[in-house]
Amino acid sequence: MNVTLAVDAMGGDKAPGVVIQGLAIAAERYPFVHFLLFGDSRVVEPLLAQEKILADKVTFTHCKEIITSETKPSAAIRGFLDSSMRQAVKAVAEGRAQGVVSAGNTGAYMALAKIILRTIPGIDRPALASLAPTLKGDVVFLDLGANMECTAKNLTQFAIMGELFARHVLHLPKPTVGLINVGSEDIKGNPVVKEAAELIRASSIRDNFYGFIEGDDITRGTVDVVVMDGFTGNVVLKAGEGVMHMALHSFKTAFKSSWMASLGYLLAKPMLKKLSMRLDYRRYNGGLWLGLNGVAVKSHGGTDALGFAHAIDLAVDMVTGQINTHFVREFSSEAPSKAAVNS
């Protein structure tokens, strides 16, 4: 399957260098992927010339404008018609690419993607999703900040999209879905999560619904998909990143505390290297906009080339997994039941 991805060369703290280096890594992994690259020719073309592997893998388009981290979403929508971010998203809307990747301004990217790509019919709001490590493997969790307030219907749609993503992109045969709450008992929680639980139990993924879970269930790997509103999701995401940084810092400090600790570090170095690779945030780089008419992946703005390549990985997996085809089938008014689909 040939894949074409649109890429914003100018988005991110270290663009366009990191973006182009990331594309070079991805080009080695995916010989069947072609990239439509958008950016300022004065800085992009000299860097492209240094990456011989991209010579026949990239079609470059010069753009006069750049959406920066200071650009307000409203300004990005009204103006910046020839910005690299807008043109990359537009390439998906026009069918020239199947997905878009940017490490640029999150608010502007979200606003442009929602307006230009629009949501799939039957889906009220797109959700921002991501992957994270757990004791049992990776977990999908959503929403991470795109929707601060959610209805029970929104949460139900997030649950269905998360289950479909886990099944068709992560290839989990029967992914379990949990709804974040203040307790696992059915009597706990606010009216919204209680109603959402009832709607999920009546939906096409009812057989995969685990029920309510608590915050510590996320890293335990109790379920494969964790569903919550965007306010809660963003807090969980930032708190998790903070705990990880604190743990790594504490390890380093402890091993420098004495000569015996330093000796212990030498003995534990192979294990620590393995742990570091397992928790490497670059492996989980890439926020996913689920529910749009086209694949859209948001890379962390401060990532390096390897991290950006992992964002490309996610985009490729979503396209080859035909995730939007499954969304359209599921949320269509004429969608068959899951039992009929699997029969």
C-alpha positions as CSV (number, residue, x, y, z in Angstrom):
1,M,0.0,0.0,0.0
2,N,1.5,3.3,-1.1
3,V,1.1,6.1,1.5
4,T,1.5,9.9,1.0
5,L,1.9,12.1,4.1
6,A,1.9,15.9,4.3
7,V,4.4,17.3,6.7
8,D,4.8,20.8,8.2
9,A,8.5,21.5,7.9
10,M,8.4,24.7,10.0
11,G,6.5,23.4,13.1
12,G,8.4,22.8,16.3
13,D,11.2,24.3,18.5
14,K,14.0,22.9,16.3
15,A,12.4,23.0,12.9
16,P,13.1,22.5,10.1
17,G,16.3,20.5,11.0
18,V,14.7,18.0,13.3
19,V,11.7,17.5,10.9
20,I,13.9,16.7,7.9
21,Q,16.2,14.4,10.0
22,G,13.1,12.6,11.2
23,L,11.9,12.2,7.7
24,A,15.2,10.6,6.7
25,I,14.8,8.1,9.5
26,A,11.2,7.4,8.5
27,A,12.2,7.0,4.8
28,E,14.5,4.1,5.7
29,R,11.7,2.4,7.6
30,Y,9.0,3.0,5.0
31,P,10.1,2.8,1.4
32,F,6.5,2.9,0.3
33,V,5.8,6.4,1.9
34,H,6.1,9.6,-0.1
35,F,6.2,13.0,1.7
36,L,4.7,16.3,0.7
37,L,6.8,18.8,2.6
38,F,5.8,22.4,3.1
39,G,8.0,25.2,4.4
40,D,10.4,28.1,3.7
41,S,12.7,27.1,0.8
42,R,15.5,29.3,2.0
43,V,16.1,27.0,5.0
44,V,14.4,23.8,3.9
45,E,16.1,23.1,0.6
46,P,19.7,23.2,1.8
47,L,18.8,20.7,4.6
48,L,17.0,18.5,2.1
49,A,20.0,18.4,-0.1
50,Q,22.0,16.9,2.7
51,E,19.7,13.9,3.1
52,K,20.3,11.9,-0.1
53,I,17.7,9.3,1.0
54,L,15.0,11.9,0.6
55,A,15.9,12.8,-3.0
56,D,13.0,10.8,-4.5
57,K,10.9,10.6,-1.4
58,V,9.9,14.3,-0.9
59,T,7.9,16.7,-3.0
60,F,8.6,20.2,-1.6
61,T,6.4,23.2,-1.7
62,H,7.5,26.7,-0.7
63,C,5.3,28.6,1.7
64,K,5.6,32.3,2.5
65,E,4.2,32.2,6.0
66,I,5.0,30.4,9.3
67,I,2.6,29.8,12.2
68,T,4.7,30.2,15.3
69,S,4.1,29.2,18.9
70,E,2.8,32.7,19.6
71,T,0.2,32.6,16.9
72,K,-3.3,32.5,18.3
73,P,-5.7,29.9,16.9
74,S,-8.1,32.6,15.8
75,A,-5.4,34.3,13.8
76,A,-4.3,31.0,12.2
77,I,-7.9,30.5,11.1
78,R,-8.5,34.0,9.7
79,G,-5.1,34.5,8.1
80,F,-1.8,32.6,7.3
81,L,-3.3,31.3,4.1
82,D,0.1,30.3,2.7
83,S,1.5,28.9,6.0
84,S,3.3,25.5,6.0
85,M,0.8,24.2,8.6
86,R,-2.3,25.2,6.7
87,Q,-1.0,24.0,3.4
88,A,-0.1,20.6,4.9
89,V,-3.6,20.2,6.4
90,K,-5.1,21.4,3.1
91,A,-3.3,18.6,1.2
92,V,-5.2,16.0,3.2
93,A,-8.5,17.8,2.6
94,E,-7.9,17.9,-1.1
95,G,-7.0,14.2,-1.3
96,R,-3.3,14.7,-2.2
97,A,-2.2,13.1,1.1
98,Q,-3.8,10.6,3.5
99,G,-2.4,12.1,6.6
100,V,-0.6,15.2,8.1
101,V,2.1,15.5,10.7
102,S,3.1,18.7,12.4
103,A,5.1,19.6,15.5
104,G,3.8,23.2,15.5
105,N,1.4,25.3,17.6
106,T,-1.1,22.8,19.1
107,G,-4.0,25.2,19.3
108,A,-3.6,26.5,15.8
109,Y,-3.1,22.9,14.4
110,M,-6.2,21.7,16.2
111,A,-8.3,24.6,15.0
112,L,-7.1,24.3,11.4
113,A,-7.6,20.5,11.3
114,K,-11.1,20.8,12.7
115,I,-12.2,23.5,10.3
116,I,-10.4,22.2,7.1
117,L,-10.8,18.5,7.6
118,R,-14.0,18.5,9.6
119,T,-15.3,15.6,11.6
120,I,-16.5,12.3,10.2
121,P,-20.3,12.3,10.0
122,G,-21.8,10.8,13.2
123,I,-18.9,12.0,15.4
124,D,-19.7,15.1,17.3
125,R,-16.2,16.1,18.4
126,P,-12.7,14.8,17.5
127,A,-10.6,13.5,20.4
128,L,-6.9,13.9,21.1
129,A,-5.4,10.5,21.9
130,S,-2.0,9.2,22.7
131,L,-0.1,6.1,23.8
132,A,1.6,5.6,27.1
133,P,3.6,2.7,28.8
134,T,2.1,0.5,31.5
135,L,3.2,-2.6,33.4
136,K,1.5,-4.8,30.7
137,G,2.2,-2.9,27.5
138,D,1.0,0.3,25.9
139,V,-2.3,1.9,26.6
140,V,-4.4,4.3,24.5
141,F,-5.9,7.2,26.4
142,L,-8.2,10.0,25.3
143,D,-9.2,12.8,25.4
144,L,-6.1,14.7,26.4
145,G,-7.2,18.3,26.2
146,A,-9.2,18.9,23.0
147,N,-12.5,18.8,24.8
148,M,-12.5,20.4,28.3
149,E,-16.2,19.6,28.9
150,C,-17.8,16.5,27.6
151,T,-21.3,15.0,27.5
152,A,-22.0,11.3,28.0
153,K,-22.4,10.9,24.3
154,N,-19.0,12.5,23.7
155,L,-17.3,10.0,26.1
156,T,-19.2,7.1,24.5
157,Q,-17.9,8.2,21.0
158,F,-14.3,8.5,22.5
159,A,-14.6,5.0,23.9
160,I,-15.7,3.6,20.5
161,M,-13.0,5.4,18.6
162,G,-10.3,4.3,21.1
163,E,-11.5,0.6,20.9
164,L,-11.4,0.7,17.1
165,F,-7.9,2.3,17.1
166,A,-6.6,-0.3,19.5
167,R,-8.1,-3.1,17.4
168,H,-7.2,-2.0,13.9
169,V,-4.0,0.0,14.5
170,L,-2.4,-1.7,17.5
171,H,-3.9,-5.0,16.4
172,L,-5.2,-6.0,19.8
173,P,-7.9,-8.7,19.1
174,K,-10.2,-7.7,21.9
175,P,-9.1,-4.4,23.5
176,T,-10.7,-3.6,26.8
177,V,-12.1,-0.1,27.5
178,G,-12.2,1.6,30.9
179,L,-13.9,4.9,31.9
180,I,-12.0,7.0,34.4
181,N,-13.9,7.7,37.7
182,V,-13.3,8.3,41.3
183,G,-14.0,4.7,42.1
184,S,-14.8,1.4,40.4
185,E,-18.2,1.0,42.0
186,D,-21.3,1.8,39.8
187,I,-22.7,4.2,42.4
188,K,-19.7,6.5,42.3
189,G,-19.1,9.4,39.9
190,N,-20.9,12.3,38.5
191,P,-24.1,12.0,36.3
192,V,-22.1,12.4,33.1
193,V,-19.8,9.4,33.6
194,K,-22.6,7.3,35.0
195,E,-24.7,8.0,31.9
196,A,-21.7,7.4,29.6
197,A,-21.2,4.0,31.2
198,E,-24.8,3.0,30.4
199,L,-24.4,4.2,26.9
200,I,-21.2,2.3,26.4
201,R,-22.9,-0.8,27.8
202,A,-25.5,-0.4,25.1
203,S,-23.1,0.3,22.3
204,S,-21.2,-1.9,19.8
205,I,-18.3,-2.3,22.2
206,R,-20.3,-3.4,25.2
207,D,-18.5,-6.8,25.3
208,N,-15.2,-5.0,25.6
209,F,-16.2,-2.5,28.3
210,Y,-14.4,-3.2,31.5
211,G,-16.3,-0.5,33.5
212,F,-15.1,2.3,35.7
213,I,-11.4,2.5,36.5
214,E,-9.3,4.7,38.8
215,G,-6.2,6.7,38.1
216,D,-3.7,4.0,39.2
217,D,-5.3,1.5,36.8
218,I,-3.7,3.5,33.9
219,T,-0.1,2.4,34.6
220,R,-1.2,-1.0,35.9
221,G,-2.4,-1.8,32.4
222,T,-5.9,-2.8,33.7
223,V,-7.4,-1.9,30.4
224,D,-6.1,-1.2,26.9
225,V,-8.1,2.0,26.3
226,V,-8.7,4.7,29.0
227,V,-11.5,7.3,28.4
228,M,-11.9,10.6,30.1
229,D,-12.8,14.2,29.4
230,G,-10.1,16.6,28.1
231,F,-9.6,18.4,31.4
232,T,-8.9,15.2,33.3
233,G,-6.9,13.8,30.4
234,N,-4.6,16.8,30.2
235,V,-4.0,16.7,34.0
236,V,-3.2,13.0,33.9
237,L,-0.8,13.5,30.9
238,K,1.1,16.3,32.5
239,A,1.2,14.6,36.0
240,G,2.5,11.4,34.4
241,E,5.3,13.3,32.6
242,G,6.2,15.0,35.8
243,V,6.4,11.8,37.8
244,M,8.6,10.2,35.1
245,H,11.0,13.1,35.1
246,M,11.1,13.1,38.9
247,A,11.8,9.4,39.0
248,L,14.7,9.6,36.4
249,H,16.1,12.6,38.3
250,S,15.9,10.8,41.6
251,F,17.7,7.8,40.1
252,K,20.6,10.0,38.9
253,T,20.9,11.8,42.2
254,A,20.9,8.6,44.2
255,F,23.6,7.0,42.1
256,K,25.8,10.1,42.6
257,S,25.4,10.2,46.4
258,S,28.4,8.1,47.3
259,W,31.2,5.9,45.8
260,M,29.2,2.8,46.7
261,A,26.2,4.2,44.9
262,S,28.3,4.8,41.8
263,L,29.5,1.3,42.0
264,G,25.9,0.1,42.2
265,Y,25.2,2.2,39.1
266,L,27.9,0.4,37.1
267,L,26.3,-3.0,38.1
268,A,22.8,-1.8,37.3
269,K,23.7,0.1,34.1
270,P,22.4,-2.6,31.7
271,M,19.1,-2.7,33.6
272,L,18.8,1.0,33.7
273,K,19.5,1.3,30.0
274,K,16.7,-1.1,29.3
275,L,14.4,0.8,31.6
276,S,15.3,4.1,30.0
277,M,14.5,2.7,26.5
278,R,11.1,1.4,27.9
279,L,10.2,4.8,29.3
280,D,11.8,6.9,26.5
281,Y,9.2,9.6,25.8
282,R,10.2,9.7,22.2
283,R,8.6,6.3,21.6
284,Y,5.3,7.8,22.6
285,N,5.7,11.1,20.7
286,G,2.6,11.9,18.7
287,G,-0.9,13.0,19.7
288,L,-3.6,11.6,17.4
289,W,-6.7,13.5,16.3
290,L,-9.3,10.8,16.1
291,G,-12.6,11.5,14.3
292,L,-11.4,13.8,11.5
293,N,-11.8,13.3,7.8
294,G,-8.1,12.4,7.5
295,V,-5.3,11.3,9.7
296,A,-3.7,14.1,11.7
297,V,-0.8,13.6,14.1
298,K,0.7,16.2,16.5
299,S,4.3,15.8,17.3
300,H,5.7,17.3,20.5
301,G,7.3,20.6,19.7
302,G,10.5,20.0,21.6
303,T,11.2,16.5,20.2
304,D,14.3,15.4,18.4
305,A,14.6,13.6,15.1
306,L,13.9,10.1,16.5
307,G,10.8,11.4,18.3
308,F,9.5,13.0,15.1
309,A,10.1,9.8,13.2
310,H,7.9,8.0,15.8
311,A,5.2,10.6,15.0
312,I,5.5,9.5,11.4
313,D,5.2,5.9,12.5
314,L,1.8,6.6,14.1
315,A,0.6,8.4,11.0
316,V,1.7,5.5,8.8
317,D,0.1,2.9,11.1
318,M,-3.2,4.8,11.1
319,V,-3.3,5.1,7.3
320,T,-2.3,1.5,6.7
321,G,-4.7,0.4,9.4
322,Q,-7.5,2.3,7.5
323,I,-8.7,3.6,10.8
324,N,-11.0,6.2,9.2
325,T,-12.7,3.6,7.1
326,H,-13.6,1.8,10.3
327,F,-14.8,5.1,11.9
328,V,-17.0,5.8,8.9
329,R,-18.5,2.3,9.0
330,E,-19.1,2.4,12.8
331,F,-20.6,5.9,13.0
332,S,-22.7,5.7,9.8
333,S,-26.4,5.7,10.4
334,E,-26.5,2.5,8.5
335,A,-23.6,0.9,10.4
336,P,-24.1,-2.8,11.1
337,S,-23.7,-4.1,14.6
338,K,-20.3,-5.3,15.7
339,A,-21.6,-8.9,15.7
340,A,-22.6,-8.6,12.1
341,V,-19.2,-7.1,11.1
342,N,-17.3,-9.8,12.9
343,S,-19.5,-12.7,11.6
